[in-house]
């Protein structure tokens, strides 16, 4: 269906490319958030509080201007 519209009106090619790219980026970002984000918990029985397992120098943001690997551990040691 999309190919027949593109053949009849080639001026919609940029629109199709931009919308397709935006949809792909949105799906990719959603998958990344579901897999990498500590706020998303898929296994509540074994890991009820996944945000407690984050190390002090671990980056969980998509982009950050701070290099977390060079930060000192400011948390108290565990018992």
N, CA, C and O atoms as CSV, one atom per row, in Angstrom:
chain,resi,resn,atom,element,x,y,z
A,1,UNK,N,N,0.817,-1.176,0.000
A,1,UNK,CA,C,0.000,0.000,0.000
A,1,UNK,C,C,0.873,1.257,0.000
A,1,UNK,O,O,0.621,2.187,-0.766
A,2,UNK,N,N,1.890,1.286,0.850
A,2,UNK,CA,C,2.758,2.460,0.929
A,2,UNK,C,C,3.554,2.608,-0.360
A,2,UNK,O,O,3.763,3.720,-0.844
A,3,UNK,N,N,3.999,1.481,-0.913
A,3,UNK,CA,C,4.782,1.550,-2.150
A,3,UNK,C,C,3.956,2.084,-3.314
A,3,UNK,O,O,4.478,2.819,-4.152
A,4,UNK,N,N,2.679,1.728,-3.377
A,4,UNK,CA,C,1.847,2.239,-4.468
A,4,UNK,C,C,1.622,3.745,-4.334
A,4,UNK,O,O,1.561,4.452,-5.339
A,5,UNK,N,N,1.499,4.238,-3.106
A,5,UNK,CA,C,1.341,5.681,-2.887
A,5,UNK,C,C,2.629,6.401,-3.251
A,5,UNK,O,O,2.588,7.481,-3.842
A,6,UNK,N,N,3.773,5.818,-2.906
A,6,UNK,CA,C,5.063,6.446,-3.225
A,6,UNK,C,C,5.275,6.500,-4.733
A,6,UNK,O,O,5.808,7.481,-5.251
A,7,UNK,N,N,4.862,5.455,-5.435
A,7,UNK,CA,C,5.016,5.456,-6.899
A,7,UNK,C,C,4.134,6.519,-7.549
A,7,UNK,O,O,4.535,7.147,-8.529
A,8,UNK,N,N,2.946,6.718,-7.012
A,8,UNK,CA,C,2.037,7.713,-7.587
A,8,UNK,C,C,2.441,9.130,-7.217
A,8,UNK,O,O,2.292,10.044,-8.028
A,9,UNK,N,N,2.950,9.328,-6.009
A,9,UNK,CA,C,3.319,10.664,-5.531
A,9,UNK,C,C,4.691,10.591,-4.846
A,9,UNK,O,O,4.759,10.405,-3.631
A,10,UNK,N,N,5.778,10.734,-5.607
A,10,UNK,CA,C,7.118,10.614,-5.014
A,10,UNK,C,C,7.470,11.739,-4.041
A,10,UNK,O,O,8.479,11.653,-3.341
A,11,UNK,N,N,6.666,12.776,-3.989
A,11,UNK,CA,C,6.964,13.865,-3.058
A,11,UNK,C,C,6.703,13.482,-1.599
A,11,UNK,O,O,7.075,14.229,-0.694
A,12,UNK,N,N,6.071,12.334,-1.359
A,12,UNK,CA,C,5.832,11.895,0.013
A,12,UNK,C,C,6.975,11.043,0.562
A,12,UNK,O,O,6.919,10.612,1.714
A,13,UNK,N,N,8.004,10.795,-0.238
A,13,UNK,CA,C,9.139,9.977,0.208
A,13,UNK,C,C,9.800,10.567,1.456
A,13,UNK,O,O,10.033,9.820,2.406
A,14,UNK,N,N,10.117,11.876,1.506
A,14,UNK,CA,C,10.717,12.402,2.742
A,14,UNK,C,C,9.810,12.238,3.966
A,14,UNK,O,O,10.290,11.971,5.068
A,15,UNK,N,N,8.516,12.395,3.769
A,15,UNK,CA,C,7.574,12.233,4.871
A,15,UNK,C,C,7.585,10.792,5.387
A,15,UNK,O,O,7.590,10.567,6.597
A,16,UNK,N,N,7.588,9.830,4.484
A,16,UNK,CA,C,7.603,8.421,4.870
A,16,UNK,C,C,8.902,8.085,5.596
A,16,UNK,O,O,8.889,7.357,6.588
A,17,UNK,N,N,10.024,8.613,5.104
A,17,UNK,CA,C,11.323,8.340,5.730
A,17,UNK,C,C,11.378,8.946,7.132
A,17,UNK,O,O,11.834,8.290,8.069
A,18,UNK,N,N,10.923,10.179,7.286
A,18,UNK,CA,C,10.975,10.843,8.593
A,18,UNK,C,C,10.041,10.165,9.595
A,18,UNK,O,O,10.427,9.938,10.741
A,19,UNK,N,N,8.839,9.847,9.182
A,19,UNK,CA,C,7.892,9.182,10.086
A,19,UNK,C,C,8.387,7.779,10.438
A,19,UNK,O,O,8.276,7.357,11.589
A,20,UNK,N,N,8.925,7.062,9.473
A,20,UNK,CA,C,9.475,5.732,9.746
A,20,UNK,C,C,10.657,5.790,10.698
A,20,UNK,O,O,10.776,4.959,11.599
A,21,UNK,N,N,11.536,6.771,10.502
A,21,UNK,CA,C,12.675,6.935,11.408
A,21,UNK,C,C,12.241,7.303,12.812
A,21,UNK,O,O,12.800,6.802,13.787
A,22,UNK,N,N,11.249,8.173,12.925
A,22,UNK,CA,C,10.750,8.565,14.244
A,22,UNK,C,C,10.102,7.383,14.963
A,22,UNK,O,O,10.291,7.210,16.167
A,23,UNK,N,N,9.351,6.581,14.240
A,23,UNK,CA,C,8.738,5.399,14.854
A,23,UNK,C,C,9.795,4.398,15.304
A,23,UNK,O,O,9.685,3.821,16.385
A,24,UNK,N,N,10.821,4.191,14.476
A,24,UNK,CA,C,11.909,3.286,14.835
A,24,UNK,C,C,12.656,3.791,16.064
A,24,UNK,O,O,12.968,3.007,16.961
A,25,UNK,N,N,12.947,5.085,16.117
A,25,UNK,CA,C,13.639,5.659,17.269
A,25,UNK,C,C,12.781,5.558,18.529
A,25,UNK,O,O,13.301,5.276,19.609
A,26,UNK,N,N,11.495,5.782,18.404
A,26,UNK,CA,C,10.606,5.677,19.562
A,26,UNK,C,C,10.525,4.264,20.108
A,26,UNK,O,O,10.547,4.060,21.322
A,27,UNK,N,N,10.433,3.295,19.222
A,27,UNK,CA,C,10.398,1.898,19.655
A,27,UNK,C,C,11.731,1.507,20.281
A,27,UNK,O,O,11.761,0.816,21.299
A,28,UNK,N,N,12.835,1.948,19.676
A,28,UNK,CA,C,14.156,1.652,20.234
A,28,UNK,C,C,14.352,2.250,21.611
A,28,UNK,O,O,14.898,1.598,22.501
A,29,UNK,N,N,13.914,3.484,21.796
A,29,UNK,CA,C,14.034,4.137,23.100
A,29,UNK,C,C,13.180,3.438,24.148
A,29,UNK,O,O,13.603,3.287,25.294
A,30,UNK,N,N,11.988,3.015,23.766
A,30,UNK,CA,C,11.117,2.306,24.699
A,30,UNK,C,C,11.733,0.981,25.128
A,30,UNK,O,O,11.680,0.623,26.304
A,31,UNK,N,N,12.316,0.256,24.186
A,31,UNK,CA,C,12.973,-1.012,24.517
A,31,UNK,C,C,14.168,-0.770,25.424
A,31,UNK,O,O,14.389,-1.528,26.368
A,32,UNK,N,N,14.946,0.282,25.149
A,32,UNK,CA,C,16.106,0.590,25.983
A,32,UNK,C,C,15.679,0.936,27.405
A,32,UNK,O,O,16.311,0.494,28.364
A,33,UNK,N,N,14.622,1.715,27.549
A,33,UNK,CA,C,14.138,2.074,28.877
A,33,UNK,C,C,13.627,0.838,29.629
A,33,UNK,O,O,13.819,0.722,30.839
A,34,UNK,N,N,12.987,-0.066,28.921
A,34,UNK,CA,C,12.457,-1.263,29.568
A,34,UNK,C,C,13.566,-2.198,30.023
A,34,UNK,O,O,13.412,-2.899,31.023
A,35,UNK,N,N,14.686,-2.219,29.299
A,35,UNK,CA,C,15.766,-3.149,29.615
A,35,UNK,C,C,16.785,-2.537,30.570
A,35,UNK,O,O,17.211,-3.205,31.512
A,36,UNK,N,N,17.183,-1.299,30.355
A,36,UNK,CA,C,18.287,-0.696,31.102
A,36,UNK,C,C,17.865,0.132,32.307
A,36,UNK,O,O,18.684,0.346,33.202
A,37,UNK,N,N,16.658,0.595,32.369
A,37,UNK,CA,C,16.236,1.496,33.426
A,37,UNK,C,C,15.948,0.720,34.712
A,37,UNK,O,O,15.202,-0.259,34.678
A,38,UNK,N,N,16.525,1.136,35.847
A,38,UNK,CA,C,16.278,0.395,37.089
A,38,UNK,C,C,14.867,0.590,37.642
A,38,UNK,O,O,14.464,-0.135,38.551
A,39,UNK,N,N,14.120,1.536,37.125
A,39,UNK,CA,C,12.750,1.735,37.588
A,39,UNK,C,C,11.790,0.711,36.992
A,39,UNK,O,O,10.693,0.516,37.515
A,40,UNK,N,N,12.190,0.057,35.904
A,40,UNK,CA,C,11.353,-0.963,35.281
A,40,UNK,C,C,11.731,-2.324,35.857
A,40,UNK,O,O,12.866,-2.772,35.701
A,41,UNK,N,N,10.801,-2.967,36.508
A,41,UNK,CA,C,11.066,-4.255,37.141
A,41,UNK,C,C,10.202,-5.321,36.480
A,41,UNK,O,O,8.974,-5.240,36.504
A,42,UNK,N,N,10.850,-6.316,35.893
A,42,UNK,CA,C,10.130,-7.394,35.226
A,42,UNK,C,C,9.972,-8.602,36.153
A,42,UNK,O,O,9.085,-9.430,35.945
A,43,UNK,N,N,10.823,-8.707,37.169
A,43,UNK,CA,C,10.816,-9.861,38.062
A,43,UNK,C,C,10.650,-9.375,39.499
A,43,UNK,O,O,11.640,-9.121,40.185
A,44,UNK,N,N,9.436,-9.248,39.947
A,44,UNK,CA,C,9.165,-8.705,41.279
A,44,UNK,C,C,9.476,-9.714,42.396
A,44,UNK,O,O,9.733,-9.309,43.529
A,45,UNK,N,N,9.456,-11.008,42.096
A,45,UNK,CA,C,9.694,-12.002,43.141
A,45,UNK,C,C,11.156,-12.018,43.582
A,45,UNK,O,O,11.437,-12.062,44.779
A,46,UNK,N,N,12.082,-11.982,42.638
A,46,UNK,CA,C,13.505,-12.092,42.963
A,46,UNK,C,C,14.173,-10.750,43.199
A,46,UNK,O,O,15.196,-10.689,43.882
A,47,UNK,N,N,13.628,-9.680,42.657
A,47,UNK,CA,C,14.265,-8.372,42.773
A,47,UNK,C,C,13.180,-7.312,42.957
A,47,UNK,O,O,12.757,-6.670,41.996
A,48,UNK,N,N,12.740,-7.139,44.184
A,48,UNK,CA,C,11.625,-6.230,44.431
A,48,UNK,C,C,12.025,-4.768,44.323
A,48,UNK,O,O,11.193,-3.931,43.973
A,49,UNK,N,N,13.265,-4.443,44.612
A,49,UNK,CA,C,13.734,-3.060,44.596
A,49,UNK,C,C,14.993,-2.952,43.735
A,49,UNK,O,O,16.093,-2.874,44.280
A,50,UNK,N,N,14.863,-2.944,42.411
A,50,UNK,CA,C,16.052,-2.950,41.549
A,50,UNK,C,C,16.871,-1.675,41.634
A,50,UNK,O,O,18.055,-1.698,41.298
A,51,UNK,N,N,16.296,-0.572,42.066
A,51,UNK,CA,C,17.031,0.682,42.136
A,51,UNK,C,C,18.051,0.677,43.274
A,51,UNK,O,O,18.932,1.536,43.313
A,52,UNK,N,N,17.945,-0.275,44.196
A,52,UNK,CA,C,18.926,-0.366,45.275
A,52,UNK,C,C,20.216,-1.042,44.819
A,52,UNK,O,O,21.225,-0.975,45.520
A,53,UNK,N,N,20.198,-1.688,43.660
A,53,UNK,CA,C,21.378,-2.390,43.157
A,53,UNK,C,C,22.267,-1.513,42.290
A,53,UNK,O,O,23.228,-2.010,41.703
A,54,UNK,N,N,21.974,-0.237,42.196
A,54,UNK,CA,C,22.770,0.656,41.357
A,54,UNK,C,C,24.024,1.060,42.117
A,54,UNK,O,O,23.950,1.507,43.261
A,55,UNK,N,N,25.175,0.902,41.476
A,55,UNK,CA,C,26.435,1.318,42.084
A,55,UNK,C,C,26.565,2.833,41.989
A,55,UNK,O,O,25.901,3.465,41.168
A,56,UNK,N,N,27.410,3.408,42.817
A,56,UNK,CA,C,27.568,4.864,42.851
A,56,UNK,C,C,28.169,5.395,41.561
A,56,UNK,O,O,27.898,6.535,41.182
A,57,UNK,N,N,28.978,4.597,40.879
A,57,UNK,CA,C,29.623,5.067,39.652
A,57,UNK,C,C,28.980,4.474,38.401
A,57,UNK,O,O,29.621,4.427,37.351
A,58,UNK,N,N,27.760,4.032,38.484
A,58,UNK,CA,C,27.056,3.442,37.349
A,58,UNK,C,C,26.131,4.482,36.722
A,58,UNK,O,O,25.346,5.124,37.419
A,59,UNK,N,N,26.228,4.642,35.415
A,59,UNK,CA,C,25.387,5.606,34.707
A,59,UNK,C,C,24.154,4.898,34.166
A,59,UNK,O,O,24.269,3.933,33.410
A,60,UNK,N,N,22.983,5.371,34.549
A,60,UNK,CA,C,21.736,4.788,34.066
A,60,UNK,C,C,20.960,5.759,33.192
A,60,UNK,O,O,19.936,5.391,32.616
A,61,UNK,N,N,21.430,6.982,33.085
A,61,UNK,CA,C,20.770,7.964,32.235
A,61,UNK,C,C,21.135,7.707,30.774
A,61,UNK,O,O,22.159,7.088,30.483
A,62,UNK,N,N,20.302,8.181,29.868
A,62,UNK,CA,C,20.598,8.049,28.448
A,62,UNK,C,C,21.814,8.876,28.081
A,62,UNK,O,O,22.675,8.407,27.337
A,63,UNK,N,N,21.903,10.104,28.590
A,63,UNK,CA,C,23.061,10.972,28.366
A,63,UNK,C,C,23.302,11.785,29.629
A,63,UNK,O,O,22.362,12.282,30.250
A,64,UNK,N,N,24.557,11.912,29.999
A,64,UNK,CA,C,24.913,12.725,31.154
A,64,UNK,C,C,26.257,13.377,30.896
A,64,UNK,O,O,27.163,12.740,30.359
A,65,UNK,N,N,26.396,14.637,31.273
A,65,UNK,CA,C,27.659,15.331,31.078
A,65,UNK,C,C,28.665,14.975,32.168
A,65,UNK,O,O,29.832,15.354,32.061
A,66,UNK,N,N,28.253,14.264,33.208
A,66,UNK,CA,C,29.136,13.840,34.288
A,66,UNK,C,C,29.654,12.440,33.994
A,66,UNK,O,O,28.892,11.556,33.603
A,67,UNK,N,N,30.963,12.242,34.185
A,67,UNK,CA,C,31.548,10.917,34.018
A,67,UNK,C,C,31.445,10.181,35.350
A,67,UNK,O,O,32.229,10.433,36.266
A,68,UNK,N,N,30.490,9.281,35.456
A,68,UNK,CA,C,30.231,8.600,36.714
A,68,UNK,C,C,31.342,7.634,37.103
A,68,UNK,O,O,31.483,7.316,38.284
A,69,UNK,N,N,32.128,7.162,36.155
A,69,UNK,CA,C,33.193,6.225,36.487
A,69,UNK,C,C,34.310,6.891,37.279
A,69,UNK,O,O,35.087,6.197,37.935
A,70,UNK,N,N,34.412,8.219,37.237
A,70,UNK,CA,C,35.473,8.928,37.953
A,70,UNK,C,C,35.018,9.489,39.299
A,70,UNK,O,O,35.821,10.085,40.017
A,71,UNK,N,N,33.763,9.311,39.647
A,71,UNK,CA,C,33.261,9.810,40.923
A,71,UNK,C,C,33.683,8.887,42.061
A,71,UNK,O,O,33.794,7.674,41.882
A,72,UNK,N,N,33.915,9.468,43.220
A,72,UNK,CA,C,34.243,8.671,44.392
A,72,UNK,C,C,32.958,8.130,45.007
A,72,UNK,O,O,31.884,8.713,44.857
A,73,UNK,N,N,33.090,7.023,45.690
A,73,UNK,CA,C,31.938,6.410,46.335
A,73,UNK,C,C,31.621,7.182,47.605
A,73,UNK,O,O,32.397,7.141,48.560
A,74,UNK,N,N,30.502,7.881,47.635
A,74,UNK,CA,C,30.109,8.671,48.793
A,74,UNK,C,C,29.130,7.929,49.687
A,74,UNK,O,O,28.705,8.460,50.713
A,75,UNK,N,N,28.773,6.729,49.318
A,75,UNK,CA,C,27.850,5.954,50.125
A,75,UNK,C,C,28.604,5.279,51.270
A,75,UNK,O,O,29.779,4.946,51.121
A,76,UNK,N,N,27.954,5.076,52.391
A,76,UNK,CA,C,28.617,4.345,53.483
A,76,UNK,C,C,28.773,2.879,53.115
A,76,UNK,O,O,27.998,2.339,52.326
A,77,UNK,N,N,29.771,2.248,53.687
A,77,UNK,CA,C,29.991,0.836,53.394
A,77,UNK,C,C,28.872,0.006,54.013
A,77,UNK,O,O,28.267,0.391,55.014
A,78,UNK,N,N,28.617,-1.128,53.398
A,78,UNK,CA,C,27.550,-2.003,53.888
A,78,UNK,C,C,28.033,-2.777,55.098
A,78,UNK,O,O,29.237,-2.949,55.291
A,79,UNK,N,N,27.104,-3.241,55.910
A,79,UNK,CA,C,27.459,-3.969,57.129
A,79,UNK,C,C,27.928,-5.349,56.815
A,79,UNK,O,O,28.269,-6.108,57.723
